[in-house]
Amino acid sequence: MSHIASRLSAVKPSASMAVSQAAKDLAATGVDVIDLGLGEPDFAAPAHITEAAFEAARRERMLYTASLGTPDLRKAIVDKFKRENGLDYTIDEIAVANGAKQIIFNALMATLEEGDEAILPAPYFVSYPEMVKLFGGVPVTPACPAENGFRLTPEVLEAALTEKTRWLFLNMPGNPSGAVYTVSQLQALGAVLAKFPKVMILSDEIYEHIIFDGRTFVSFGAACPELRDRSLIVNGMSKAYAMTGWRVGYAAGPKELIKAMATIQSQSCTSVSAPAQIAAKAALEGPQDCVAEFRAAFERRRDLVVEGIAKINALSLDPPEGAFYAYIGCAALISARTPDGKRLEDDVAVAKYLLDEGHVAAVPGTAYGLSPFFRISTATSDEVLAEAVKRIGAAVAKLEF
Ligand SMILES: Cc1ncc(COP(=O)(O)O)c(C=O)c1O
């Protein structure tokens, strides 16, 4: 007899973490594995950010804070939304949590009833459907193919909306696709949503600053101000400031929802750790050169990977517009034969083959709801990426088509 609650039966552990574990297991046997599974910047958070936390912890006691975050940090977030996104929020419309992930978790727990639907355009961030299922919701995952730049179109959105739709998730730049939306593309989606007043919009903008080719980022909140009272704009410190382990995410949204999220937060983790909030405030209010430097490095690596993959005939990759992943199409590899005679049935088999033969860990597209693809993270050094692309090319060359 299991002691685990039935609500967990449909929920899977994170696929990218599972790939990383497989890579670690193989590395433990002495194999030189390149792990491109997880999406973590390989930079250190700048010293003025970490020092702010150390300095405060030496000077004063670090106590529980308000569940929604310290007033100081929430004020810095209000200013950030104004300065960078042209959005007007007040402090009581801001929530801080342990990463954007916990923000999303709290928002779903606060709003989903059994059987409510959440539209997650595929490919989507791996955690979205699992969180939706955890709270009795039903993920609806319309395909947004490469031909449309992996973007949700108004027609596809309209076809996915039902009486039961509670949430539409948008994620831009997207993980895993890198897709970015223009103002007019967002407004076209907004026009459809105007007809469905019960639907809330969660816009996950955590990769906002990692955007390429001179594009300007436009927040969903700025493109569709008429939907302000049902939009939750999610962001965080992890990607822009290389602060994944500090665990600070935040959101701006309607007061009623923010208040409900505060109740959940106060009865679960109480608050985000006080020093991490001090570091986040220092990051938002301090010099922003690091953000531009990281962005430039990610763009250079994107170019390196796009060039390398273009030389491998059987793979396809349009240049990602942002974020730090390459979502590589591998349709031509399906049914190819490996050197030991196995057929590659799907992208899970492709990712396994790349790990076993090329010693490169990549996450299969199945995990993101759109196949056949595999995702590699480009958040690692140029040298490692160049070697990884070389290994992928050599592994593909050994296949029999
Ligand atoms: C789209 C997206 N949202 C949220 C997160 C999680 O961010 P955080 O570290 O703030 O929880 C990730 C991390 O990979 C992500 O890719």
The ligand as a Tripos MOL2 file, in Angstrom:
@<TRIPOS>MOLECULE
LIG
   16    16     1     0     0
SMALL
NO_CHARGES

@<TRIPOS>ATOM
      1 C1         10.3300   29.5200  -18.3290 C.3       1 LIG1
      2 C2         10.8750   29.3840  -16.9560 C.ar      1 LIG1
      3 N1         10.1640   29.8510  -15.9170 N.ar      1 LIG1
      4 C3         10.6180   29.7220  -14.6670 C.ar      1 LIG1
      5 C4         11.8180   29.0910  -14.3970 C.ar      1 LIG1
      6 C5         12.2610   28.9550  -12.9720 C.3       1 LIG1
      7 O1         12.7890   30.1120  -12.4990 O.3       1 LIG1
      8 P1         13.1800   30.3040  -10.9550 P.3       1 LIG1
      9 O2         14.6100   29.9030  -10.8420 O.co2     1 LIG1
     10 O3         12.9640   31.7570  -10.7190 O.co2     1 LIG1
     11 O4         12.2670   29.4390  -10.1630 O.co2     1 LIG1
     12 C6         12.5810   28.5820  -15.4400 C.ar      1 LIG1
     13 C7         13.8510   27.8770  -15.1460 C.2       1 LIG1
     14 O5         14.3920   27.1470  -15.8920 O.2       1 LIG1
     15 C8         12.0960   28.7350  -16.7430 C.ar      1 LIG1
     16 O6         12.7960   28.2540  -17.7820 O.3       1 LIG1
@<TRIPOS>BOND
     1     1     2 1
     2     2     3 ar
     3     2    15 ar
     4     3     4 ar
     5     4     5 ar
     6     5     6 1
     7     5    12 ar
     8     6     7 1
     9     7     8 1
    10     8     9 2
    11     8    10 1
    12     8    11 1
    13    12    13 1
    14    12    15 ar
    15    13    14 2
    16    15    16 1
@<TRIPOS>SUBSTRUCTURE
     1 LIG1         1 GROUP 0 **** ****
